[in-house]
Amino acid sequence: MKWTDINDIAIELSEAHPDMDPMRINFVDLMNWVVALPGFTDDTKHCGEKVLEAIQQAWIDEVS
């Protein structure tokens, strides 16, 4: 997975952290959790606030 795989990342995060409210996560933790996902191979240098916002929103949509 790469940073551009927003929906796949959101699905993986919802499965890995089912008790977490995605509206309450800070971006530092979110980035660390994404990097820790199995199969994630992208560089943290390619991550930015807009990417994290998109991931967070996709995660919110996934659990809604």
mmJSON file of the N, C-alpha and C atoms, coordinates in Angstrom:
{"data_MODEL":{"atom_site":{
"group_PDB":["ATOM","ATOM","ATOM","ATOM","ATOM","ATOM","ATOM","ATOM","ATOM","ATOM","ATOM","ATOM","ATOM","ATOM","ATOM","ATOM","ATOM","ATOM","ATOM","ATOM","ATOM","ATOM","ATOM","ATOM","ATOM","ATOM","ATOM","ATOM","ATOM","ATOM","ATOM","ATOM","ATOM","ATOM","ATOM","ATOM","ATOM","ATOM","ATOM","ATOM","ATOM","ATOM","ATOM","ATOM","ATOM","ATOM","ATOM","ATOM","ATOM","ATOM","ATOM","ATOM","ATOM","ATOM","ATOM","ATOM","ATOM","ATOM","ATOM","ATOM","ATOM","ATOM","ATOM","ATOM","ATOM","ATOM","ATOM","ATOM","ATOM","ATOM","ATOM","ATOM","ATOM","ATOM","ATOM","ATOM","ATOM","ATOM","ATOM","ATOM","ATOM","ATOM","ATOM","ATOM","ATOM","ATOM","ATOM","ATOM","ATOM","ATOM","ATOM","ATOM","ATOM","ATOM","ATOM","ATOM","ATOM","ATOM","ATOM","ATOM","ATOM","ATOM","ATOM","ATOM","ATOM","ATOM","ATOM","ATOM","ATOM","ATOM","ATOM","ATOM","ATOM","ATOM","ATOM","ATOM","ATOM","ATOM","ATOM","ATOM","ATOM","ATOM","ATOM","ATOM","ATOM","ATOM","ATOM","ATOM","ATOM","ATOM","ATOM","ATOM","ATOM","ATOM","ATOM","ATOM","ATOM","ATOM","ATOM","ATOM","ATOM","ATOM","ATOM","ATOM","ATOM","ATOM","ATOM","ATOM","ATOM","ATOM","ATOM","ATOM","ATOM","ATOM","ATOM","ATOM","ATOM","ATOM","ATOM","ATOM","ATOM","ATOM","ATOM","ATOM","ATOM","ATOM","ATOM","ATOM","ATOM","ATOM","ATOM","ATOM","ATOM","ATOM","ATOM","ATOM","ATOM","ATOM","ATOM","ATOM","ATOM","ATOM","ATOM","ATOM","ATOM","ATOM","ATOM","ATOM","ATOM","ATOM","ATOM","ATOM"],
"id":[1,2,3,4,5,6,7,8,9,10,11,12,13,14,15,16,17,18,19,20,21,22,23,24,25,26,27,28,29,30,31,32,33,34,35,36,37,38,39,40,41,42,43,44,45,46,47,48,49,50,51,52,53,54,55,56,57,58,59,60,61,62,63,64,65,66,67,68,69,70,71,72,73,74,75,76,77,78,79,80,81,82,83,84,85,86,87,88,89,90,91,92,93,94,95,96,97,98,99,100,101,102,103,104,105,106,107,108,109,110,111,112,113,114,115,116,117,118,119,120,121,122,123,124,125,126,127,128,129,130,131,132,133,134,135,136,137,138,139,140,141,142,143,144,145,146,147,148,149,150,151,152,153,154,155,156,157,158,159,160,161,162,163,164,165,166,167,168,169,170,171,172,173,174,175,176,177,178,179,180,181,182,183,184,185,186,187,188,189,190,191,192],
"type_symbol":["N","C","C","N","C","C","N","C","C","N","C","C","N","C","C","N","C","C","N","C","C","N","C","C","N","C","C","N","C","C","N","C","C","N","C","C","N","C","C","N","C","C","N","C","C","N","C","C","N","C","C","N","C","C","N","C","C","N","C","C","N","C","C","N","C","C","N","C","C","N","C","C","N","C","C","N","C","C","N","C","C","N","C","C","N","C","C","N","C","C","N","C","C","N","C","C","N","C","C","N","C","C","N","C","C","N","C","C","N","C","C","N","C","C","N","C","C","N","C","C","N","C","C","N","C","C","N","C","C","N","C","C","N","C","C","N","C","C","N","C","C","N","C","C","N","C","C","N","C","C","N","C","C","N","C","C","N","C","C","N","C","C","N","C","C","N","C","C","N","C","C","N","C","C","N","C","C","N","C","C","N","C","C","N","C","C","N","C","C","N","C","C"],
"label_atom_id":["N","CA","C","N","CA","C","N","CA","C","N","CA","C","N","CA","C","N","CA","C","N","CA","C","N","CA","C","N","CA","C","N","CA","C","N","CA","C","N","CA","C","N","CA","C","N","CA","C","N","CA","C","N","CA","C","N","CA","C","N","CA","C","N","CA","C","N","CA","C","N","CA","C","N","CA","C","N","CA","C","N","CA","C","N","CA","C","N","CA","C","N","CA","C","N","CA","C","N","CA","C","N","CA","C","N","CA","C","N","CA","C","N","CA","C","N","CA","C","N","CA","C","N","CA","C","N","CA","C","N","CA","C","N","CA","C","N","CA","C","N","CA","C","N","CA","C","N","CA","C","N","CA","C","N","CA","C","N","CA","C","N","CA","C","N","CA","C","N","CA","C","N","CA","C","N","CA","C","N","CA","C","N","CA","C","N","CA","C","N","CA","C","N","CA","C","N","CA","C","N","CA","C","N","CA","C","N","CA","C","N","CA","C","N","CA","C","N","CA","C","N","CA","C"],
"label_alt_id":[null,null,null,null,null,null,null,null,null,null,null,null,null,null,null,null,null,null,null,null,null,null,null,null,null,null,null,null,null,null,null,null,null,null,null,null,null,null,null,null,null,null,null,null,null,null,null,null,null,null,null,null,null,null,null,null,null,null,null,null,null,null,null,null,null,null,null,null,null,null,null,null,null,null,null,null,null,null,null,null,null,null,null,null,null,null,null,null,null,null,null,null,null,null,null,null,null,null,null,null,null,null,null,null,null,null,null,null,null,null,null,null,null,null,null,null,null,null,null,null,null,null,null,null,null,null,null,null,null,null,null,null,null,null,null,null,null,null,null,null,null,null,null,null,null,null,null,null,null,null,null,null,null,null,null,null,null,null,null,null,null,null,null,null,null,null,null,null,null,null,null,null,null,null,null,null,null,null,null,null,null,null,null,null,null,null,null,null,null,null,null,null],
"label_comp_id":["MET","MET","MET","LYS","LYS","LYS","TRP","TRP","TRP","THR","THR","THR","ASP","ASP","ASP","ILE","ILE","ILE","ASN","ASN","ASN","ASP","ASP","ASP","ILE","ILE","ILE","ALA","ALA","ALA","ILE","ILE","ILE","GLU","GLU","GLU","LEU","LEU","LEU","SER","SER","SER","GLU","GLU","GLU","ALA","ALA","ALA","HIS","HIS","HIS","PRO","PRO","PRO","ASP","ASP","ASP","MET","MET","MET","ASP","ASP","ASP","PRO","PRO","PRO","MET","MET","MET","ARG","ARG","ARG","ILE","ILE","ILE","ASN","ASN","ASN","PHE","PHE","PHE","VAL","VAL","VAL","ASP","ASP","ASP","LEU","LEU","LEU","MET","MET","MET","ASN","ASN","ASN","TRP","TRP","TRP","VAL","VAL","VAL","VAL","VAL","VAL","ALA","ALA","ALA","LEU","LEU","LEU","PRO","PRO","PRO","GLY","GLY","GLY","PHE","PHE","PHE","THR","THR","THR","ASP","ASP","ASP","ASP","ASP","ASP","THR","THR","THR","LYS","LYS","LYS","HIS","HIS","HIS","CYS","CYS","CYS","GLY","GLY","GLY","GLU","GLU","GLU","LYS","LYS","LYS","VAL","VAL","VAL","LEU","LEU","LEU","GLU","GLU","GLU","ALA","ALA","ALA","ILE","ILE","ILE","GLN","GLN","GLN","GLN","GLN","GLN","ALA","ALA","ALA","TRP","TRP","TRP","ILE","ILE","ILE","ASP","ASP","ASP","GLU","GLU","GLU","VAL","VAL","VAL","SER","SER","SER"],
"label_asym_id":["A","A","A","A","A","A","A","A","A","A","A","A","A","A","A","A","A","A","A","A","A","A","A","A","A","A","A","A","A","A","A","A","A","A","A","A","A","A","A","A","A","A","A","A","A","A","A","A","A","A","A","A","A","A","A","A","A","A","A","A","A","A","A","A","A","A","A","A","A","A","A","A","A","A","A","A","A","A","A","A","A","A","A","A","A","A","A","A","A","A","A","A","A","A","A","A","A","A","A","A","A","A","A","A","A","A","A","A","A","A","A","A","A","A","A","A","A","A","A","A","A","A","A","A","A","A","A","A","A","A","A","A","A","A","A","A","A","A","A","A","A","A","A","A","A","A","A","A","A","A","A","A","A","A","A","A","A","A","A","A","A","A","A","A","A","A","A","A","A","A","A","A","A","A","A","A","A","A","A","A","A","A","A","A","A","A","A","A","A","A","A","A"],
"label_entity_id":["1","1","1","1","1","1","1","1","1","1","1","1","1","1","1","1","1","1","1","1","1","1","1","1","1","1","1","1","1","1","1","1","1","1","1","1","1","1","1","1","1","1","1","1","1","1","1","1","1","1","1","1","1","1","1","1","1","1","1","1","1","1","1","1","1","1","1","1","1","1","1","1","1","1","1","1","1","1","1","1","1","1","1","1","1","1","1","1","1","1","1","1","1","1","1","1","1","1","1","1","1","1","1","1","1","1","1","1","1","1","1","1","1","1","1","1","1","1","1","1","1","1","1","1","1","1","1","1","1","1","1","1","1","1","1","1","1","1","1","1","1","1","1","1","1","1","1","1","1","1","1","1","1","1","1","1","1","1","1","1","1","1","1","1","1","1","1","1","1","1","1","1","1","1","1","1","1","1","1","1","1","1","1","1","1","1","1","1","1","1","1","1"],
"label_seq_id":[1,1,1,2,2,2,3,3,3,4,4,4,5,5,5,6,6,6,7,7,7,8,8,8,9,9,9,10,10,10,11,11,11,12,12,12,13,13,13,14,14,14,15,15,15,16,16,16,17,17,17,18,18,18,19,19,19,20,20,20,21,21,21,22,22,22,23,23,23,24,24,24,25,25,25,26,26,26,27,27,27,28,28,28,29,29,29,30,30,30,31,31,31,32,32,32,33,33,33,34,34,34,35,35,35,36,36,36,37,37,37,38,38,38,39,39,39,40,40,40,41,41,41,42,42,42,43,43,43,44,44,44,45,45,45,46,46,46,47,47,47,48,48,48,49,49,49,50,50,50,51,51,51,52,52,52,53,53,53,54,54,54,55,55,55,56,56,56,57,57,57,58,58,58,59,59,59,60,60,60,61,61,61,62,62,62,63,63,63,64,64,64],
"pdbx_PDB_ins_code":[null,null,null,null,null,null,null,null,null,null,null,null,null,null,null,null,null,null,null,null,null,null,null,null,null,null,null,null,null,null,null,null,null,null,null,null,null,null,null,null,null,null,null,null,null,null,null,null,null,null,null,null,null,null,null,null,null,null,null,null,null,null,null,null,null,null,null,null,null,null,null,null,null,null,null,null,null,null,null,null,null,null,null,null,null,null,null,null,null,null,null,null,null,null,null,null,null,null,null,null,null,null,null,null,null,null,null,null,null,null,null,null,null,null,null,null,null,null,null,null,null,null,null,null,null,null,null,null,null,null,null,null,null,null,null,null,null,null,null,null,null,null,null,null,null,null,null,null,null,null,null,null,null,null,null,null,null,null,null,null,null,null,null,null,null,null,null,null,null,null,null,null,null,null,null,null,null,null,null,null,null,null,null,null,null,null,null,null,null,null,null,null],
"Cartn_x":[0.831,0.0,0.874,0.329,0.986,0.029,0.532,-0.287,-1.51,-1.417,-2.538,-3.653,-3.425,-4.438,-5.346,-5.985,-6.746,-7.806,-8.631,-9.722,-9.208,-8.187,-7.601,-7.017,-6.37,-5.799,-6.911,-8.0,-9.119,-9.713,-9.866,-10.4,-9.465,-8.173,-7.182,-7.161,-7.249,-7.243,-8.486,-9.638,-10.871,-10.826,-10.15,-10.011,-8.935,-7.865,-6.766,-7.086,-7.944,-8.265,-9.781,-10.516,-11.982,-12.581,-11.878,-12.413,-12.003,-11.259,-10.778,-11.773,-12.066,-12.898,-11.97,-12.107,-11.19,-11.257,-12.313,-12.409,-11.528,-11.045,-10.266,-8.775,-8.336,-6.922,-6.136,-4.945,-4.099,-3.292,-2.807,-2.156,-0.828,-0.145,1.11,0.813,-0.178,-0.558,-1.097,-1.912,-2.476,-1.367,-0.406,0.705,1.455,1.724,2.433,1.634,0.331,-0.515,-0.547,-0.599,-0.598,0.715,1.817,3.141,3.28,2.621,2.713,1.801,0.921,0.013,0.788,0.361,1.008,0.838,1.89,1.82,2.014,2.165,2.409,3.885,4.19,5.589,6.049,5.202,5.565,6.43,7.045,7.947,7.148,7.496,6.799,7.004,8.022,8.25,7.134,6.382,5.295,3.978,4.023,2.827,2.753,1.536,1.322,-0.039,-0.345,-1.6,-2.811,-2.768,-3.907,-4.134,-3.066,-3.18,-3.782,-3.302,-3.814,-5.277,-5.653,-7.052,-7.928,-7.455,-8.213,-8.355,-7.289,-7.339,-8.314,-8.216,-9.111,-10.571,-10.867,-12.245,-12.729,-11.874,-12.241,-12.492,-11.718,-11.903,-13.24,-13.538,-14.823,-15.966,-15.854,-16.881,-17.01,-15.893,-15.864,-16.618,-16.487,-17.124,-18.52,-18.93,-20.267,-21.353],
"Cartn_y":[-1.182,0.0,1.243,2.267,3.573,4.615,5.81,6.89,7.185,6.918,7.2,6.162,5.069,4.02,4.338,5.492,6.059,5.082,4.551,3.682,2.37,1.795,0.564,0.807,1.942,2.298,2.453,3.127,3.327,1.997,1.066,-0.256,-0.971,-0.945,-1.602,-0.978,0.341,1.013,0.671,0.605,0.279,-1.138,-2.042,-3.418,-3.537,-2.776,-2.845,-2.13,-1.117,-0.302,-0.122,-1.218,-1.141,-0.276,-0.086,0.698,2.168,2.546,3.934,4.787,5.956,6.932,7.723,7.571,8.256,9.786,10.311,11.766,12.265,11.35,11.746,11.453,10.967,10.627,11.843,12.003,13.098,12.584,13.495,13.119,12.392,12.653,11.939,10.46,10.168,8.775,8.129,8.867,8.34,7.95,8.81,8.506,7.258,7.173,6.008,4.727,4.795,3.611,3.172,4.132,3.792,3.11,3.688,3.123,1.708,1.431,0.122,-0.938,-0.533,-1.507,-2.533,-3.8,-4.823,-4.472,-4.562,-4.288,-2.833,-1.964,-0.554,-0.37,0.199,0.273,1.671,2.671,4.004,4.737,5.801,6.618,7.692,7.945,8.98,10.366,10.527,11.83,12.173,11.168,11.396,11.68,11.781,12.03,13.508,14.029,15.407,15.545,16.737,16.974,16.637,16.979,16.691,15.193,14.439,12.978,12.42,12.877,12.397,12.79,13.982,14.401,13.49,13.147,12.264,10.87,10.365,9.056,9.095,10.14,10.272,10.312,11.075,11.17,9.837,9.145,7.828,6.849,6.928,6.059,6.387,7.662,8.077,7.519,7.648,7.132,5.613,4.947,3.485,2.991,3.694,3.231,3.827,4.721,5.34,4.446],
"Cartn_z":[0.0,0.0,0.0,-0.581,-0.628,-0.034,0.184,0.749,-0.106,-1.393,-2.299,-2.211,-1.508,-1.352,-0.159,-0.236,0.882,1.409,0.519,0.965,1.548,0.948,1.488,2.876,3.034,4.341,5.372,4.992,5.919,6.364,5.445,5.783,6.744,6.434,7.3,8.692,8.763,10.071,10.873,10.212,10.936,11.479,10.768,11.242,12.33,12.187,13.153,14.469,14.392,15.579,15.681,15.906,15.887,16.999,18.088,19.199,19.147,18.13,18.024,17.246,17.782,17.073,16.157,14.835,13.924,14.015,14.608,14.761,15.906,16.728,17.907,17.797,16.66,16.513,16.027,16.572,16.084,14.881,14.078,12.824,13.028,14.118,14.385,14.602,15.441,15.676,14.405,13.671,12.431,11.458,11.278,10.377,10.851,12.143,12.686,12.505,12.682,12.505,11.05,10.142,8.712,8.352,8.776,8.463,9.028,10.146,10.788,10.156,9.252,8.635,7.816,7.87,7.045,5.56,4.826,3.397,3.02,4.015,3.701,3.414,2.246,1.812,1.396,1.564,1.089,2.114,1.666,2.478,3.217,4.473,5.247,4.652,3.829,3.184,2.196,1.77,0.825,1.53,2.835,3.632,4.011,3.968,4.384,5.042,5.483,6.186,5.325,4.042,3.169,3.016,2.931,2.825,4.105,5.241,6.517,6.71,6.282,6.351,5.496,4.31,3.42,4.027,4.624,5.278,6.448,7.251,8.395,7.934,6.901,6.411,5.853,5.124,4.591,5.733,6.792,7.956,8.631,8.783,9.352,8.514,7.202,6.302,6.417,6.601,6.704,7.933,9.037,10.272,10.491,9.629,9.776,9.226],
"occupancy":[1.0,1.0,1.0,1.0,1.0,1.0,1.0,1.0,1.0,1.0,1.0,1.0,1.0,1.0,1.0,1.0,1.0,1.0,1.0,1.0,1.0,1.0,1.0,1.0,1.0,1.0,1.0,1.0,1.0,1.0,1.0,1.0,1.0,1.0,1.0,1.0,1.0,1.0,1.0,1.0,1.0,1.0,1.0,1.0,1.0,1.0,1.0,1.0,1.0,1.0,1.0,1.0,1.0,1.0,1.0,1.0,1.0,1.0,1.0,1.0,1.0,1.0,1.0,1.0,1.0,1.0,1.0,1.0,1.0,1.0,1.0,1.0,1.0,1.0,1.0,1.0,1.0,1.0,1.0,1.0,1.0,1.0,1.0,1.0,1.0,1.0,1.0,1.0,1.0,1.0,1.0,1.0,1.0,1.0,1.0,1.0,1.0,1.0,1.0,1.0,1.0,1.0,1.0,1.0,1.0,1.0,1.0,1.0,1.0,1.0,1.0,1.0,1.0,1.0,1.0,1.0,1.0,1.0,1.0,1.0,1.0,1.0,1.0,1.0,1.0,1.0,1.0,1.0,1.0,1.0,1.0,1.0,1.0,1.0,1.0,1.0,1.0,1.0,1.0,1.0,1.0,1.0,1.0,1.0,1.0,1.0,1.0,1.0,1.0,1.0,1.0,1.0,1.0,1.0,1.0,1.0,1.0,1.0,1.0,1.0,1.0,1.0,1.0,1.0,1.0,1.0,1.0,1.0,1.0,1.0,1.0,1.0,1.0,1.0,1.0,1.0,1.0,1.0,1.0,1.0,1.0,1.0,1.0,1.0,1.0,1.0,1.0,1.0,1.0,1.0,1.0,1.0],
"B_iso_or_equiv":[0.0,0.0,0.0,0.0,0.0,0.0,0.0,0.0,0.0,0.0,0.0,0.0,0.0,0.0,0.0,0.0,0.0,0.0,0.0,0.0,0.0,0.0,0.0,0.0,0.0,0.0,0.0,0.0,0.0,0.0,0.0,0.0,0.0,0.0,0.0,0.0,0.0,0.0,0.0,0.0,0.0,0.0,0.0,0.0,0.0,0.0,0.0,0.0,0.0,0.0,0.0,0.0,0.0,0.0,0.0,0.0,0.0,0.0,0.0,0.0,0.0,0.0,0.0,0.0,0.0,0.0,0.0,0.0,0.0,0.0,0.0,0.0,0.0,0.0,0.0,0.0,0.0,0.0,0.0,0.0,0.0,0.0,0.0,0.0,0.0,0.0,0.0,0.0,0.0,0.0,0.0,0.0,0.0,0.0,0.0,0.0,0.0,0.0,0.0,0.0,0.0,0.0,0.0,0.0,0.0,0.0,0.0,0.0,0.0,0.0,0.0,0.0,0.0,0.0,0.0,0.0,0.0,0.0,0.0,0.0,0.0,0.0,0.0,0.0,0.0,0.0,0.0,0.0,0.0,0.0,0.0,0.0,0.0,0.0,0.0,0.0,0.0,0.0,0.0,0.0,0.0,0.0,0.0,0.0,0.0,0.0,0.0,0.0,0.0,0.0,0.0,0.0,0.0,0.0,0.0,0.0,0.0,0.0,0.0,0.0,0.0,0.0,0.0,0.0,0.0,0.0,0.0,0.0,0.0,0.0,0.0,0.0,0.0,0.0,0.0,0.0,0.0,0.0,0.0,0.0,0.0,0.0,0.0,0.0,0.0,0.0,0.0,0.0,0.0,0.0,0.0,0.0],
"pdbx_formal_charge":[null,null,null,null,null,null,null,null,null,null,null,null,null,null,null,null,null,null,null,null,null,null,null,null,null,null,null,null,null,null,null,null,null,null,null,null,null,null,null,null,null,null,null,null,null,null,null,null,null,null,null,null,null,null,null,null,null,null,null,null,null,null,null,null,null,null,null,null,null,null,null,null,null,null,null,null,null,null,null,null,null,null,null,null,null,null,null,null,null,null,null,null,null,null,null,null,null,null,null,null,null,null,null,null,null,null,null,null,null,null,null,null,null,null,null,null,null,null,null,null,null,null,null,null,null,null,null,null,null,null,null,null,null,null,null,null,null,null,null,null,null,null,null,null,null,null,null,null,null,null,null,null,null,null,null,null,null,null,null,null,null,null,null,null,null,null,null,null,null,null,null,null,null,null,null,null,null,null,null,null,null,null,null,null,null,null,null,null,null,null,null,null],
"auth_seq_id":[1,1,1,2,2,2,3,3,3,4,4,4,5,5,5,6,6,6,7,7,7,8,8,8,9,9,9,10,10,10,11,11,11,12,12,12,13,13,13,14,14,14,15,15,15,16,16,16,17,17,17,18,18,18,19,19,19,20,20,20,21,21,21,22,22,22,23,23,23,24,24,24,25,25,25,26,26,26,27,27,27,28,28,28,29,29,29,30,30,30,31,31,31,32,32,32,33,33,33,34,34,34,35,35,35,36,36,36,37,37,37,38,38,38,39,39,39,40,40,40,41,41,41,42,42,42,43,43,43,44,44,44,45,45,45,46,46,46,47,47,47,48,48,48,49,49,49,50,50,50,51,51,51,52,52,52,53,53,53,54,54,54,55,55,55,56,56,56,57,57,57,58,58,58,59,59,59,60,60,60,61,61,61,62,62,62,63,63,63,64,64,64],
"auth_comp_id":["MET","MET","MET","LYS","LYS","LYS","TRP","TRP","TRP","THR","THR","THR","ASP","ASP","ASP","ILE","ILE","ILE","ASN","ASN","ASN","ASP","ASP","ASP","ILE","ILE","ILE","ALA","ALA","ALA","ILE","ILE","ILE","GLU","GLU","GLU","LEU","LEU","LEU","SER","SER","SER","GLU","GLU","GLU","ALA","ALA","ALA","HIS","HIS","HIS","PRO","PRO","PRO","ASP","ASP","ASP","MET","MET","MET","ASP","ASP","ASP","PRO","PRO","PRO","MET","MET","MET","ARG","ARG","ARG","ILE","ILE","ILE","ASN","ASN","ASN","PHE","PHE","PHE","VAL","VAL","VAL","ASP","ASP","ASP","LEU","LEU","LEU","MET","MET","MET","ASN","ASN","ASN","TRP","TRP","TRP","VAL","VAL","VAL","VAL","VAL","VAL","ALA","ALA","ALA","LEU","LEU","LEU","PRO","PRO","PRO","GLY","GLY","GLY","PHE","PHE","PHE","THR","THR","THR","ASP","ASP","ASP","ASP","ASP","ASP","THR","THR","THR","LYS","LYS","LYS","HIS","HIS","HIS","CYS","CYS","CYS","GLY","GLY","GLY","GLU","GLU","GLU","LYS","LYS","LYS","VAL","VAL","VAL","LEU","LEU","LEU","GLU","GLU","GLU","ALA","ALA","ALA","ILE","ILE","ILE","GLN","GLN","GLN","GLN","GLN","GLN","ALA","ALA","ALA","TRP","TRP","TRP","ILE","ILE","ILE","ASP","ASP","ASP","GLU","GLU","GLU","VAL","VAL","VAL","SER","SER","SER"],
"auth_asym_id":["A","A","A","A","A","A","A","A","A","A","A","A","A","A","A","A","A","A","A","A","A","A","A","A","A","A","A","A","A","A","A","A","A","A","A","A","A","A","A","A","A","A","A","A","A","A","A","A","A","A","A","A","A","A","A","A","A","A","A","A","A","A","A","A","A","A","A","A","A","A","A","A","A","A","A","A","A","A","A","A","A","A","A","A","A","A","A","A","A","A","A","A","A","A","A","A","A","A","A","A","A","A","A","A","A","A","A","A","A","A","A","A","A","A","A","A","A","A","A","A","A","A","A","A","A","A","A","A","A","A","A","A","A","A","A","A","A","A","A","A","A","A","A","A","A","A","A","A","A","A","A","A","A","A","A","A","A","A","A","A","A","A","A","A","A","A","A","A","A","A","A","A","A","A","A","A","A","A","A","A","A","A","A","A","A","A","A","A","A","A","A","A"],
"auth_atom_id":["N","CA","C","N","CA","C","N","CA","C","N","CA","C","N","CA","C","N","CA","C","N","CA","C","N","CA","C","N","CA","C","N","CA","C","N","CA","C","N","CA","C","N","CA","C","N","CA","C","N","CA","C","N","CA","C","N","CA","C","N","CA","C","N","CA","C","N","CA","C","N","CA","C","N","CA","C","N","CA","C","N","CA","C","N","CA","C","N","CA","C","N","CA","C","N","CA","C","N","CA","C","N","CA","C","N","CA","C","N","CA","C","N","CA","C","N","CA","C","N","CA","C","N","CA","C","N","CA","C","N","CA","C","N","CA","C","N","CA","C","N","CA","C","N","CA","C","N","CA","C","N","CA","C","N","CA","C","N","CA","C","N","CA","C","N","CA","C","N","CA","C","N","CA","C","N","CA","C","N","CA","C","N","CA","C","N","CA","C","N","CA","C","N","CA","C","N","CA","C","N","CA","C","N","CA","C","N","CA","C","N","CA","C","N","CA","C","N","CA","C","N","CA","C"],
"pdbx_PDB_model_num":[1,1,1,1,1,1,1,1,1,1,1,1,1,1,1,1,1,1,1,1,1,1,1,1,1,1,1,1,1,1,1,1,1,1,1,1,1,1,1,1,1,1,1,1,1,1,1,1,1,1,1,1,1,1,1,1,1,1,1,1,1,1,1,1,1,1,1,1,1,1,1,1,1,1,1,1,1,1,1,1,1,1,1,1,1,1,1,1,1,1,1,1,1,1,1,1,1,1,1,1,1,1,1,1,1,1,1,1,1,1,1,1,1,1,1,1,1,1,1,1,1,1,1,1,1,1,1,1,1,1,1,1,1,1,1,1,1,1,1,1,1,1,1,1,1,1,1,1,1,1,1,1,1,1,1,1,1,1,1,1,1,1,1,1,1,1,1,1,1,1,1,1,1,1,1,1,1,1,1,1,1,1,1,1,1,1,1,1,1,1,1,1]
}}}
